[in-house]
């Protein structure tokens, strides 16, 4: 998964106005206590980040 697809998925779930804010502010335990933005900056694979976001948001299996 590329970063552009990660952002597309976050926007699809959270809306364009909130996705970036959420990515900057919500700390995810599955990312080692990082936000999405911090995980991206640290080089965590986008697929790993999406799975953590997916789990945190309790999205349906078909969105995984």
PQR file with spaces between the fields and no chain letter, atoms N, CA, C, O and H, PARSE charges and radii, in Angstrom:
ATOM       1  N    UNK     1       0.850   -1.169    0.000 -0.4000 1.5000
ATOM       2  CA   UNK     1       0.000    0.000    0.000 -0.0000 2.0000
ATOM       3  C    UNK     1       0.898    1.235    0.000  0.5500 1.7000
ATOM       4  O    UNK     1       1.908    1.293    0.702 -0.5500 1.4000
ATOM       5  N    UNK     2       0.511    2.199   -0.790 -0.4000 1.5000
ATOM       6  CA   UNK     2       1.249    3.467   -0.839 -0.0000 2.0000
ATOM       7  C    UNK     2       0.598    4.486    0.087  0.5500 1.7000
ATOM       8  O    UNK     2      -0.553    4.329    0.497 -0.5500 1.4000
ATOM       9  H    UNK     2      -0.309    2.152   -1.360  0.4000 1.0000
ATOM      10  N    UNK     3       1.344    5.520    0.405 -0.4000 1.5000
ATOM      11  CA   UNK     3       0.839    6.553    1.310 -0.0000 2.0000
ATOM      12  C    UNK     3      -0.429    7.212    0.764  0.5500 1.7000
ATOM      13  O    UNK     3      -1.343    7.531    1.525 -0.5500 1.4000
ATOM      14  H    UNK     3       2.279    5.647    0.073  0.4000 1.0000
ATOM      15  N    UNK     4      -0.481    7.412   -0.542 -0.4000 1.5000
ATOM      16  CA   UNK     4      -1.672    8.033   -1.146 -0.0000 2.0000
ATOM      17  C    UNK     4      -2.920    7.187   -0.888  0.5500 1.7000
ATOM      18  O    UNK     4      -3.992    7.726   -0.613 -0.5500 1.4000
ATOM      19  H    UNK     4       0.261    7.153   -1.160  0.4000 1.0000
ATOM      20  N    UNK     5      -2.780    5.862   -0.977 -0.4000 1.5000
ATOM      21  CA   UNK     5      -3.920    4.986   -0.720 -0.0000 2.0000
ATOM      22  C    UNK     5      -4.313    5.019    0.753  0.5500 1.7000
ATOM      23  O    UNK     5      -5.500    4.989    1.079 -0.5500 1.4000
ATOM      24  H    UNK     5      -1.909    5.424   -1.200  0.4000 1.0000
ATOM      25  N    UNK     6      -3.333    5.080    1.635 -0.4000 1.5000
ATOM      26  CA   UNK     6      -3.626    5.205    3.063 -0.0000 2.0000
ATOM      27  C    UNK     6      -4.477    6.444    3.316  0.5500 1.7000
ATOM      28  O    UNK     6      -5.487    6.376    4.016 -0.5500 1.4000
ATOM      29  H    UNK     6      -2.369    5.104    1.370  0.4000 1.0000
ATOM      30  N    UNK     7      -4.070    7.571    2.748 -0.4000 1.5000
ATOM      31  CA   UNK     7      -4.828    8.813    2.947 -0.0000 2.0000
ATOM      32  C    UNK     7      -6.219    8.721    2.319  0.5500 1.7000
ATOM      33  O    UNK     7      -7.187    9.230    2.883 -0.5500 1.4000
ATOM      34  H    UNK     7      -3.249    7.627    2.179  0.4000 1.0000
ATOM      35  N    UNK     8      -6.322    8.082    1.171 -0.4000 1.5000
ATOM      36  CA   UNK     8      -7.638    7.906    0.543 -0.0000 2.0000
ATOM      37  C    UNK     8      -8.566    7.112    1.452  0.5500 1.7000
ATOM      38  O    UNK     8      -9.741    7.449    1.596 -0.5500 1.4000
ATOM      39  H    UNK     8      -5.536    7.668    0.713  0.4000 1.0000
ATOM      40  N    UNK     9      -8.041    6.069    2.059 -0.4000 1.5000
ATOM      41  CA   UNK     9      -8.856    5.248    2.955 -0.0000 2.0000
ATOM      42  C    UNK     9      -9.253    6.021    4.209  0.5500 1.7000
ATOM      43  O    UNK     9     -10.395    5.932    4.661 -0.5500 1.4000
ATOM      44  H    UNK     9      -7.086    5.796    1.942  0.4000 1.0000
ATOM      45  N    UNK    10      -8.318    6.775    4.766 -0.4000 1.5000
ATOM      46  CA   UNK    10      -8.642    7.567    5.960 -0.0000 2.0000
ATOM      47  C    UNK    10      -9.698    8.619    5.636  0.5500 1.7000
ATOM      48  O    UNK    10     -10.629    8.825    6.414 -0.5500 1.4000
ATOM      49  H    UNK    10      -7.391    6.848    4.399  0.4000 1.0000
ATOM      50  N    UNK    11      -9.557    9.276    4.506 -0.4000 1.5000
ATOM      51  CA   UNK    11     -10.540   10.285    4.092 -0.0000 2.0000
ATOM      52  C    UNK    11     -11.900    9.635    3.853  0.5500 1.7000
ATOM      53  O    UNK    11     -12.928   10.207    4.214 -0.5500 1.4000
ATOM      54  H    UNK    11      -8.800    9.109    3.874  0.4000 1.0000
ATOM      55  N    UNK    12     -11.918    8.457    3.254 -0.4000 1.5000
ATOM      56  CA   UNK    12     -13.183    7.767    2.994 -0.0000 2.0000
ATOM      57  C    UNK    12     -13.909    7.438    4.300  0.5500 1.7000
ATOM      58  O    UNK    12     -15.138    7.472    4.351 -0.5500 1.4000
ATOM      59  H    UNK    12     -11.083    7.993    2.960  0.4000 1.0000
ATOM      60  N    UNK    13     -13.162    7.123    5.339 -0.4000 1.5000
ATOM      61  CA   UNK    13     -13.772    6.751    6.613 -0.0000 2.0000
ATOM      62  C    UNK    13     -14.073    7.949    7.515  0.5500 1.7000
ATOM      63  O    UNK    13     -15.071    7.954    8.235 -0.5500 1.4000
ATOM      64  H    UNK    13     -12.164    7.095    5.297  0.4000 1.0000
ATOM      65  N    UNK    14     -13.213    8.955    7.472 -0.4000 1.5000
ATOM      66  CA   UNK    14     -13.303   10.057    8.431 -0.0000 2.0000
ATOM      67  C    UNK    14     -13.743   11.386    7.818  0.5500 1.7000
ATOM      68  O    UNK    14     -14.118   12.309    8.542 -0.5500 1.4000
ATOM      69  H    UNK    14     -12.402    8.951    6.887  0.4000 1.0000
ATOM      70  N    UNK    15     -13.700   11.485    6.508 -0.4000 1.5000
ATOM      71  CA   UNK    15     -14.021   12.742    5.847 -0.0000 2.0000
ATOM      72  C    UNK    15     -12.768   13.564    5.619  0.5500 1.7000
ATOM      73  O    UNK    15     -11.788   13.454    6.355 -0.5500 1.4000
ATOM      74  H    UNK    15     -13.395   10.735    5.920  0.4000 1.0000
ATOM      75  N    UNK    16     -12.818   14.387    4.589 -0.4000 1.5000
ATOM      76  CA   UNK    16     -11.624   15.147    4.206 -0.0000 2.0000
ATOM      77  C    UNK    16     -11.218   16.183    5.247  0.5500 1.7000
ATOM      78  O    UNK    16     -10.033   16.483    5.392 -0.5500 1.4000
ATOM      79  H    UNK    16     -13.614   14.477    3.991  0.4000 1.0000
ATOM      80  N    UNK    17     -12.173   16.722    5.960 -0.4000 1.5000
ATOM      81  CA   UNK    17     -11.843   17.735    6.960 -0.0000 2.0000
ATOM      82  C    UNK    17     -11.259   17.176    8.244  0.5500 1.7000
ATOM      83  O    UNK    17     -10.545   17.878    8.961 -0.5500 1.4000
ATOM      84  H    UNK    17     -13.135   16.478    5.842  0.4000 1.0000
ATOM      85  N    UNK    18     -11.558   15.912    8.541 -0.4000 1.5000
ATOM      86  CA   UNK    18     -11.158   15.352    9.827 -0.0000 2.0000
ATOM      87  C    UNK    18      -9.999   14.361    9.731  0.5500 1.7000
ATOM      88  O    UNK    18      -9.300   14.150   10.722 -0.5500 1.4000
ATOM      89  H    UNK    18     -12.138   15.342    7.959  0.4000 1.0000
ATOM      90  N    UNK    19      -9.781   13.759    8.589 -0.4000 1.5000
ATOM      91  CA   UNK    19      -8.770   12.708    8.467 -0.0000 2.0000
ATOM      92  C    UNK    19      -7.383   13.180    8.888  0.5500 1.7000
ATOM      93  O    UNK    19      -6.697   12.485    9.637 -0.5500 1.4000
ATOM      94  H    UNK    19     -10.350   13.930    7.784  0.4000 1.0000
ATOM      95  N    UNK    20      -6.964   14.340    8.420 -0.4000 1.5000
ATOM      96  CA   UNK    20      -5.621   14.851    8.778 -0.0000 2.0000
ATOM      97  C    UNK    20      -5.524   15.189   10.258  0.5500 1.7000
ATOM      98  O    UNK    20      -4.503   14.927   10.894 -0.5500 1.4000
ATOM      99  H    UNK    20      -7.521   14.905    7.811  0.4000 1.0000
ATOM     100  N    UNK    21      -6.582   15.769   10.802 -0.4000 1.5000
ATOM     101  CA   UNK    21      -6.591   16.103   12.230 -0.0000 2.0000
ATOM     102  C    UNK    21      -6.493   14.824   13.051  0.5500 1.7000
ATOM     103  O    UNK    21      -5.706   14.745   13.994 -0.5500 1.4000
ATOM     104  H    UNK    21      -7.412   15.981   10.285  0.4000 1.0000
ATOM     105  N    UNK    22      -7.282   13.834   12.698 -0.4000 1.5000
ATOM     106  CA   UNK    22      -7.275   12.554   13.395 -0.0000 2.0000
ATOM     107  C    UNK    22      -5.886   11.927   13.326  0.5500 1.7000
ATOM     108  O    UNK    22      -5.377   11.415   14.323 -0.5500 1.4000
ATOM     109  H    UNK    22      -7.922   13.897   11.932  0.4000 1.0000
ATOM     110  N    UNK    23      -5.281   11.972   12.149 -0.4000 1.5000
ATOM     111  CA   UNK    23      -3.959   11.379   11.953 -0.0000 2.0000
ATOM     112  C    UNK    23      -2.879   12.076   12.773  0.5500 1.7000
ATOM     113  O    UNK    23      -1.869   11.463   13.120 -0.5500 1.4000
ATOM     114  H    UNK    23      -5.694   12.389   11.340  0.4000 1.0000
ATOM     115  N    UNK    24      -3.084   13.332   13.076 -0.4000 1.5000
ATOM     116  CA   UNK    24      -2.106   14.099   13.861 -0.0000 2.0000
ATOM     117  C    UNK    24      -2.321   13.960   15.367  0.5500 1.7000
ATOM     118  O    UNK    24      -1.383   14.140   16.144 -0.5500 1.4000
ATOM     119  H    UNK    24      -3.904   13.829   12.793  0.4000 1.0000
ATOM     120  N    UNK    25      -3.548   13.643   15.787 -0.4000 1.5000
ATOM     121  CA   UNK    25      -3.866   13.729   17.213 -0.0000 2.0000
ATOM     122  C    UNK    25      -4.149   12.413   17.918  0.5500 1.7000
ATOM     123  O    UNK    25      -3.935   12.308   19.126 -0.5500 1.4000
ATOM     124  H    UNK    25      -4.310   13.497   15.156  0.4000 1.0000
ATOM     125  N    UNK    26      -4.622   11.412   17.197 -0.4000 1.5000
ATOM     126  CA   UNK    26      -5.013   10.165   17.843 -0.0000 2.0000
ATOM     127  C    UNK    26      -3.818    9.223   17.930  0.5500 1.7000
ATOM     128  O    UNK    26      -3.223    8.853   16.919 -0.5500 1.4000
ATOM     129  H    UNK    26      -4.796   11.497   16.216  0.4000 1.0000
ATOM     130  N    UNK    27      -3.482    8.847   19.156 -0.4000 1.5000
ATOM     131  CA   UNK    27      -2.360    7.948   19.412 -0.0000 2.0000
ATOM     132  C    UNK    27      -2.871    6.511   19.366  0.5500 1.7000
ATOM     133  O    UNK    27      -3.857    6.171   20.019 -0.5500 1.4000
ATOM     134  H    UNK    27      -3.965    9.148   19.978  0.4000 1.0000
ATOM     135  N    UNK    28      -2.197    5.683   18.598 -0.4000 1.5000
ATOM     136  CA   UNK    28      -2.609    4.296   18.419 -0.0000 2.0000
ATOM     137  C    UNK    28      -1.616    3.354   19.093  0.5500 1.7000
ATOM     138  O    UNK    28      -0.423    3.375   18.790 -0.5500 1.4000
ATOM     139  H    UNK    28      -1.396    5.959   18.068  0.4000 1.0000
ATOM     140  N    UNK    29      -2.116    2.533   20.003 -0.4000 1.5000
ATOM     141  CA   UNK    29      -1.256    1.587   20.715 -0.0000 2.0000
ATOM     142  C    UNK    29      -0.581    0.618   19.756  0.5500 1.7000
ATOM     143  O    UNK    29       0.573    0.240   19.958 -0.5500 1.4000
ATOM     144  H    UNK    29      -3.085    2.516   20.249  0.4000 1.0000
ATOM     145  N    UNK    30      -1.308    0.211   18.704 -0.4000 1.5000
ATOM     146  CA   UNK    30      -0.750   -0.733   17.731 -0.0000 2.0000
ATOM     147  C    UNK    30       0.410   -0.144   16.929  0.5500 1.7000
ATOM     148  O    UNK    30       1.124   -0.870   16.236 -0.5500 1.4000
ATOM     149  H    UNK    30      -2.245    0.518   18.540  0.4000 1.0000
ATOM     150  N    UNK    31       0.588    1.145   17.024 -0.4000 1.5000
ATOM     151  CA   UNK    31       1.721    1.805   16.351 -0.0000 2.0000
ATOM     152  C    UNK    31       2.789    2.209   17.361  0.5500 1.7000
ATOM     153  O    UNK    31       3.593    3.106   17.105 -0.5500 1.4000
ATOM     154  H    UNK    31       0.008    1.734   17.586  0.4000 1.0000
ATOM     155  N    UNK    32       2.787    1.549   18.493 -0.4000 1.5000
ATOM     156  CA   UNK    32       3.796    1.845   19.513 -0.0000 2.0000
ATOM     157  C    UNK    32       3.583    3.176   20.192  0.5500 1.7000
ATOM     158  O    UNK    32       4.542    3.836   20.591 -0.5500 1.4000
ATOM     159  H    UNK    32       2.134    0.821   18.701  0.4000 1.0000
ATOM     160  N    UNK    33       2.330    3.575   20.327 -0.4000 1.5000
ATOM     161  CA   UNK    33       2.033    4.846   20.980 -0.0000 2.0000
ATOM     162  C    UNK    33       2.287    6.049   20.082  0.5500 1.7000
ATOM     163  O    UNK    33       2.550    7.149   20.568 -0.5500 1.4000
ATOM     164  H    UNK    33       1.551    3.038   20.003  0.4000 1.0000
ATOM     165  N    UNK    34       2.210    5.839   18.785 -0.4000 1.5000
ATOM     166  CA   UNK    34       2.404    6.932   17.823 -0.0000 2.0000
ATOM     167  C    UNK    34       1.081    7.296   17.167  0.5500 1.7000
ATOM     168  O    UNK    34       0.127    6.518   17.172 -0.5500 1.4000
ATOM     169  H    UNK    34       1.996    4.945   18.391  0.4000 1.0000
ATOM     170  N    UNK    35       1.048    8.487   16.608 -0.4000 1.5000
ATOM     171  CA   UNK    35      -0.058    8.869   15.739 -0.0000 2.0000
ATOM     172  C    UNK    35       0.243    8.349   14.339  0.5500 1.7000
ATOM     173  O    UNK    35       1.351    7.885   14.069 -0.5500 1.4000
ATOM     174  H    UNK    35       1.823    9.119   16.604  0.4000 1.0000
ATOM     175  N    UNK    36      -0.727    8.426   13.464 -0.4000 1.5000
ATOM     176  CA   UNK    36      -0.505    8.037   12.070 -0.0000 2.0000
ATOM     177  C    UNK    36       0.618    8.884   11.475  0.5500 1.7000
ATOM     178  O    UNK    36       1.505    8.356   10.805 -0.5500 1.4000
ATOM     179  H    UNK    36      -1.627    8.803   13.683  0.4000 1.0000
ATOM     180  N    UNK    37       0.584   10.166   11.711 -0.4000 1.5000
ATOM     181  CA   UNK    37       1.617   11.062   11.154 -0.0000 2.0000
ATOM     182  C    UNK    37       3.001   10.721   11.692  0.5500 1.7000
ATOM     183  O    UNK    37       3.977   10.729   10.941 -0.5500 1.4000
ATOM     184  H    UNK    37      -0.137   10.595   12.256  0.4000 1.0000
ATOM     185  N    UNK    38       3.093   10.427   12.968 -0.4000 1.5000
ATOM     186  CA   UNK    38       4.379   10.057   13.559 -0.0000 2.0000
ATOM     187  C    UNK    38       4.874    8.726   13.000  0.5500 1.7000
ATOM     188  O    UNK    38       6.065    8.558   12.739 -0.5500 1.4000
ATOM     189  H    UNK    38       2.301   10.421   13.578  0.4000 1.0000
ATOM     190  N    UNK    39       3.962    7.795   12.820 -0.4000 1.5000
ATOM     191  CA   UNK    39       4.337    6.492   12.263 -0.0000 2.0000
ATOM     192  C    UNK    39       4.840    6.633   10.824  0.5500 1.7000
ATOM     193  O    UNK    39       5.818    5.994   10.437 -0.5500 1.4000
ATOM     194  H    UNK    39       2.994    7.932   13.031  0.4000 1.0000
ATOM     195  N    UNK    40       4.167    7.468   10.040 -0.4000 1.5000
ATOM     196  CA   UNK    40       4.639    7.720    8.676 -0.0000 2.0000
ATOM     197  C    UNK    40       6.041    8.314    8.689  0.5500 1.7000
ATOM     198  O    UNK    40       6.907    7.890    7.923 -0.5500 1.4000
ATOM     199  H    UNK    40       3.372    7.987   10.355  0.4000 1.0000
ATOM     200  N    UNK    41       6.261    9.281    9.547 -0.4000 1.5000
ATOM     201  CA   UNK    41       7.571    9.930    9.634 -0.0000 2.0000
ATOM     202  C    UNK    41       8.654    8.950   10.095  0.5500 1.7000
ATOM     203  O    UNK    41       9.821    9.094    9.733 -0.5500 1.4000
ATOM     204  H    UNK    41       5.557    9.625   10.169  0.4000 1.0000
ATOM     205  N    UNK    42       8.263    7.959   10.890 -0.4000 1.5000
ATOM     206  CA   UNK    42       9.218    6.972   11.396 -0.0000 2.0000
ATOM     207  C    UNK    42       9.468    5.837   10.410  0.5500 1.7000
ATOM     208  O    UNK    42      10.303    4.967   10.658 -0.5500 1.4000
ATOM     209  H    UNK    42       7.314    7.842   11.184  0.4000 1.0000
ATOM     210  N    UNK    43       8.743    5.847    9.287 -0.4000 1.5000
ATOM     211  CA   UNK    43       8.954    4.834    8.278 -0.0000 2.0000
ATOM     212  C    UNK    43       8.169    3.546    8.464  0.5500 1.7000
ATOM     213  O    UNK    43       8.487    2.524    7.856 -0.5500 1.4000
ATOM     214  H    UNK    43       8.065    6.554    9.086  0.4000 1.0000
ATOM     215  N    UNK    44       7.151    3.595    9.299 -0.4000 1.5000
ATOM     216  CA   UNK    44       6.297    2.415    9.478 -0.0000 2.0000
ATOM     217  C    UNK    44       5.549    2.175    8.164  0.5500 1.7000
ATOM     218  O    UNK    44       5.027    3.120    7.574 -0.5500 1.4000
ATOM     219  H    UNK    44       6.892    4.425    9.793  0.4000 1.0000
ATOM     220  N    UNK    45       5.491    0.938    7.707 -0.4000 1.5000
ATOM     221  CA   UNK    45       4.792    0.655    6.439 -0.0000 2.0000
ATOM     222  C    UNK    45       3.322    1.094    6.499  0.5500 1.7000
ATOM     223  O    UNK    45       2.652    0.954    7.522 -0.5500 1.4000
ATOM     224  H    UNK    45       5.915    0.170    8.187  0.4000 1.0000
ATOM     225  N    UNK    46       2.855    1.619    5.388 -0.4000 1.5000
ATOM     226  CA   UNK    46       1.483    2.121    5.314 -0.0000 2.0000
ATOM     227  C    UNK    46       0.456    1.036    5.600  0.5500 1.7000
ATOM     228  O    UNK    46      -0.586    1.310    6.196 -0.5500 1.4000
ATOM     229  H    UNK    46       3.399    1.733    4.557  0.4000 1.0000
ATOM     230  N    UNK    47       0.736   -0.178    5.187 -0.4000 1.5000
ATOM     231  CA   UNK    47      -0.188   -1.280    5.446 -0.0000 2.0000
ATOM     232  C    UNK    47      -0.329   -1.528    6.945  0.5500 1.7000
ATOM     233  O    UNK    47      -1.428   -1.806    7.426 -0.5500 1.4000
ATOM     234  H    UNK    47       1.582   -0.401    4.703  0.4000 1.0000
ATOM     235  N    UNK    48       0.756   -1.431    7.673 -0.4000 1.5000
ATOM     236  CA   UNK    48       0.735   -1.588    9.128 -0.0000 2.0000
ATOM     237  C    UNK    48      -0.060   -0.449    9.769  0.5500 1.7000
ATOM     238  O    UNK    48      -0.835   -0.667   10.701 -0.5500 1.4000
ATOM     239  H    UNK    48       1.648   -1.206    7.282  0.4000 1.0000
ATOM     240  N    UNK    49       0.138    0.744    9.267 -0.4000 1.5000
ATOM     241  CA   UNK    49      -0.583    1.911    9.785 -0.0000 2.0000
ATOM     242  C    UNK    49      -2.072    1.767    9.522  0.5500 1.7000
ATOM     243  O    UNK    49      -2.885    2.030   10.408 -0.5500 1.4000
ATOM     244  H    UNK    49       0.767    0.921    8.510  0.4000 1.0000
ATOM     245  N    UNK    50      -2.441    1.349    8.303 -0.4000 1.5000
ATOM     246  CA   UNK    50      -3.861    1.177    7.993 -0.0000 2.0000
ATOM     247  C    UNK    50      -4.492    0.125    8.895  0.5500 1.7000
ATOM     248  O    UNK    50      -5.599    0.327    9.395 -0.5500 1.4000
ATOM     249  H    UNK    50      -1.780    1.136    7.584  0.4000 1.0000
ATOM     250  N    UNK    51      -3.813   -0.983    9.108 -0.4000 1.5000
ATOM     251  CA   UNK    51      -4.373   -2.031    9.965 -0.0000 2.0000
ATOM     252  C    UNK    51      -4.595   -1.517   11.385  0.5500 1.7000
ATOM     253  O    UNK    51      -5.593   -1.861   12.018 -0.5500 1.4000
ATOM     254  H    UNK    51      -2.914   -1.147    8.701  0.4000 1.0000
ATOM     255  N    UNK    52      -3.687   -0.707   11.881 -0.4000 1.5000
ATOM     256  CA   UNK    52      -3.860   -0.130   13.219 -0.0000 2.0000
ATOM     257  C    UNK    52      -5.034    0.834   13.245  0.5500 1.7000
ATOM     258  O    UNK    52      -5.825    0.819   14.188 -0.5500 1.4000
ATOM     259  H    UNK    52      -2.877   -0.427   11.367  0.4000 1.0000
ATOM     260  N    UNK    53      -5.157    1.666   12.229 -0.4000 1.5000
ATOM     261  CA   UNK    53      -6.275    2.607   12.143 -0.0000 2.0000
ATOM     262  C    UNK    53      -7.595    1.854   11.993  0.5500 1.7000
ATOM     263  O    UNK    53      -8.589    2.192   12.636 -0.5500 1.4000
ATOM     264  H    UNK    53      -4.514    1.678   11.463  0.4000 1.0000
ATOM     265  N    UNK    54      -7.594    0.837   11.145 -0.4000 1.5000
ATOM     266  CA   UNK    54      -8.775    0.009   10.919 -0.0000 2.0000
ATOM     267  C    UNK    54      -9.262   -0.604   12.235  0.5500 1.7000
ATOM     268  O    UNK    54     -10.455   -0.573   12.539 -0.5500 1.4000
ATOM     269  H    UNK    54      -6.786    0.563   10.623  0.4000 1.0000
ATOM     270  N    UNK    55      -8.339   -1.153   13.001 -0.4000 1.5000
ATOM     271  CA   UNK    55      -8.697   -1.774   14.279 -0.0000 2.0000
ATOM     272  C    UNK    55      -9.199   -0.730   15.274  0.5500 1.7000
ATOM     273  O    UNK    55     -10.193   -0.955   15.965 -0.5500 1.4000
ATOM     274  H    UNK    55      -7.370   -1.178   12.754  0.4000 1.0000
ATOM     275  N    UNK    56      -8.525    0.392   15.345 -0.4000 1.5000
ATOM     276  CA   UNK    56      -8.916    1.446   16.287 -0.0000 2.0000
ATOM     277  C    UNK    56     -10.306    1.995   15.968  0.5500 1.7000
ATOM     278  O    UNK    56     -11.099    2.266   16.869 -0.5500 1.4000
ATOM     279  H    UNK    56      -7.718    0.575   14.784  0.4000 1.0000
ATOM     280  N    UNK    57     -10.583    2.150   14.702 -0.4000 1.5000
ATOM     281  CA   UNK    57     -11.880    2.689   14.276 -0.0000 2.0000
ATOM     282  C    UNK    57     -12.991    1.638   14.267  0.5500 1.7000
ATOM     283  O    UNK    57     -14.159    1.949   14.033 -0.5500 1.4000
ATOM     284  H    UNK    57      -9.938    1.929   13.970  0.4000 1.0000
ATOM     285  N    UNK    58     -12.600    0.383   14.529 -0.4000 1.5000
ATOM     286  CA   UNK    58     -13.553   -0.734   14.553 -0.0000 2.0000
ATOM     287  C    UNK    58     -14.366   -0.808   13.256  0.5500 1.7000
ATOM     288  O    UNK    58     -15.593   -0.895   13.269 -0.5500 1.4000
ATOM     289  H    UNK    58     -11.652    0.131   14.719  0.4000 1.0000
ATOM     290  N    UNK    59     -13.637   -0.771   12.144 -0.4000 1.5000
ATOM     291  CA   UNK    59     -14.262   -0.815   10.822 -0.0000 2.0000
ATOM     292  C    UNK    59     -14.609   -2.248   10.451  0.5500 1.7000
ATOM     293  O    UNK    59     -14.012   -3.182   10.986 -0.5500 1.4000
ATOM     294  H    UNK    59     -12.640   -0.700   12.134  0.4000 1.0000
ATOM     295  N    UNK    60     -15.556   -2.439    9.552 -0.4000 1.5000
ATOM     296  CA   UNK    60     -15.920   -3.798    9.127 -0.0000 2.0000
ATOM     297  C    UNK    60     -14.790   -4.483    8.387  0.5500 1.7000
ATOM     298  O    UNK    60     -13.908   -3.831    7.829 -0.5500 1.4000
ATOM     299  H    UNK    60     -16.041   -1.680    9.117  0.4000 1.0000
ATOM     300  N    UNK    61     -14.829   -5.805    8.390 -0.4000 1.5000
ATOM     301  CA   UNK    61     -13.769   -6.606    7.779 -0.0000 2.0000
ATOM     302  C    UNK    61     -13.544   -6.271    6.314  0.5500 1.7000
ATOM     303  O    UNK    61     -12.408   -6.318    5.844 -0.5500 1.4000
ATOM     304  H    UNK    61     -15.546   -6.334    8.844  0.4000 1.0000
ATOM     305  N    UNK    62     -14.578   -5.942    5.595 -0.4000 1.5000
ATOM     306  CA   UNK    62     -14.402   -5.663    4.165 -0.0000 2.0000
ATOM     307  C    UNK    62     -13.608   -4.373    3.897  0.5500 1.7000
ATOM     308  O    UNK    62     -13.189   -4.137    2.764 -0.5500 1.4000
ATOM     309  H    UNK    62     -15.502   -5.905    5.977  0.4000 1.0000
ATOM     310  N    UNK    63     -13.402   -3.553    4.910 -0.4000 1.5000
ATOM     311  CA   UNK    63     -12.590   -2.336    4.752 -0.0000 2.0000
ATOM     312  C    UNK    63     -11.114   -2.566    5.063  0.5500 1.7000
ATOM     313  O    UNK    63     -10.292   -1.664    4.902 -0.5500 1.4000
ATOM     314  H    UNK    63     -13.743   -3.745    5.830  0.4000 1.0000
ATOM     315  N    UNK    64     -10.791   -3.746    5.497 -0.4000 1.5000
ATOM     316  CA   UNK    64      -9.405   -4.030    5.875 -0.0000 2.0000
ATOM     317  C    UNK    64      -8.560   -4.053    4.644  0.5500 1.7000
ATOM     318  O    UNK    64      -7.352   -4.276    4.729 -0.5500 1.4000
ATOM     319  H    UNK    64     -11.459   -4.479    5.627  0.4000 1.0000
